[in-house]
Amino acid sequence: MVASAFLFAGMGAAVKVLARTLPNSMVVFVRSALGLLFLVPWLWRLGLSGLRTRHFGEHVIRGLAGLAAMYCFFYALARLRLADAVLLNYSLPLFVPII
């Protein structure tokens, strides 16, 4: 948990620095490309059969929702103070029951 929080804070700081010179869509692309780099060894070992699912439509919807959430969070990180953006992200469990 500590390592996860540390890496998440590092990602937030990196997004804050990158957002000074790059547009938000490019920062999201770089983050997604780095995630794909970690996925490549798994795909290399299992092949495309490792991605087979019976619920393809639901996975597409979840992926698009996750992409939109990442875009919005990175936008907030670029525009707000880092502490405020992370605090809003950590308060998510308070707002989900309302929505």
C-alpha positions as CSV (number, residue, x, y, z in Angstrom):
1,M,0.0,0.0,0.0
2,V,2.8,2.4,0.8
3,A,4.6,1.6,-2.5
4,S,1.3,2.1,-4.3
5,A,0.8,5.5,-2.7
6,F,4.4,6.5,-3.4
7,L,4.1,5.5,-7.1
8,F,0.8,7.3,-7.4
9,A,2.2,10.4,-5.9
10,G,5.2,10.1,-8.3
11,M,2.8,9.8,-11.2
12,G,0.9,12.9,-10.1
13,A,4.1,14.9,-9.8
14,A,5.3,13.7,-13.3
15,V,1.9,14.7,-14.8
16,K,2.2,18.1,-13.1
17,V,5.6,18.6,-14.7
18,L,4.7,17.2,-18.1
19,A,1.5,19.3,-18.3
20,R,3.6,22.5,-18.4
21,T,4.9,21.7,-21.9
22,L,2.6,19.0,-23.3
23,P,-1.1,19.0,-24.0
24,N,-3.3,16.9,-21.8
25,S,-4.0,14.3,-24.5
26,M,-0.3,13.8,-25.0
27,V,0.2,13.2,-21.3
28,V,-2.6,10.6,-21.3
29,F,-1.0,9.0,-24.4
30,V,2.4,8.7,-22.7
31,R,0.8,7.2,-19.5
32,S,-1.1,4.7,-21.6
33,A,2.0,3.8,-23.7
34,L,3.9,3.1,-20.5
35,G,1.1,0.9,-19.3
36,L,1.3,-1.0,-22.6
37,L,5.0,-1.5,-22.1
38,F,4.3,-3.4,-18.9
39,L,1.6,-5.4,-20.7
40,V,3.8,-6.5,-23.6
41,P,5.7,-9.3,-21.8
42,W,2.4,-10.8,-20.6
43,L,1.0,-10.7,-24.2
44,W,4.3,-12.1,-25.5
45,R,4.0,-15.1,-23.3
46,L,0.2,-15.7,-23.7
47,G,-0.4,-14.3,-27.1
48,L,-3.7,-12.6,-28.1
49,S,-5.5,-15.6,-26.5
50,G,-4.7,-13.9,-23.1
51,L,-7.2,-11.1,-24.1
52,R,-10.1,-13.4,-25.0
53,T,-13.3,-12.6,-23.2
54,R,-17.0,-13.4,-23.4
55,H,-17.9,-9.8,-22.4
56,F,-16.1,-7.7,-25.0
57,G,-18.6,-4.9,-25.1
58,E,-18.5,-4.4,-21.3
59,H,-14.7,-4.3,-21.5
60,V,-14.8,-1.7,-24.2
61,I,-17.2,0.5,-22.1
62,R,-15.0,0.0,-19.0
63,G,-11.9,0.9,-21.0
64,L,-13.4,4.1,-22.4
65,A,-14.7,5.1,-19.0
66,G,-11.2,4.6,-17.5
67,L,-9.7,6.6,-20.3
68,A,-12.1,9.4,-19.7
69,A,-11.5,9.3,-16.0
70,M,-7.7,9.4,-16.5
71,Y,-8.1,12.3,-18.9
72,C,-10.2,14.3,-16.4
73,F,-7.8,13.4,-13.5
74,F,-4.8,14.5,-15.5
75,Y,-6.6,17.7,-16.5
76,A,-7.3,18.4,-12.8
77,L,-3.7,17.7,-11.9
78,A,-2.5,20.2,-14.5
79,R,-4.9,22.9,-13.5
80,L,-5.2,22.5,-9.7
81,R,-2.6,22.4,-7.0
82,L,-1.3,18.8,-6.7
83,A,-2.6,18.4,-3.1
84,D,-6.1,19.6,-4.0
85,A,-6.3,17.2,-7.0
86,V,-5.1,14.2,-5.0
87,L,-7.5,15.1,-2.2
88,L,-10.4,15.2,-4.6
89,N,-9.4,11.8,-6.0
90,Y,-9.2,10.3,-2.5
91,S,-12.7,11.7,-1.7
92,L,-14.2,9.6,-4.5
93,P,-15.7,7.0,-2.1
94,L,-17.7,9.7,-0.5
95,F,-19.3,10.8,-3.8
96,V,-20.0,7.5,-5.5
97,P,-23.0,6.6,-3.3
98,I,-24.6,10.0,-4.1
99,I,-24.2,9.5,-7.8
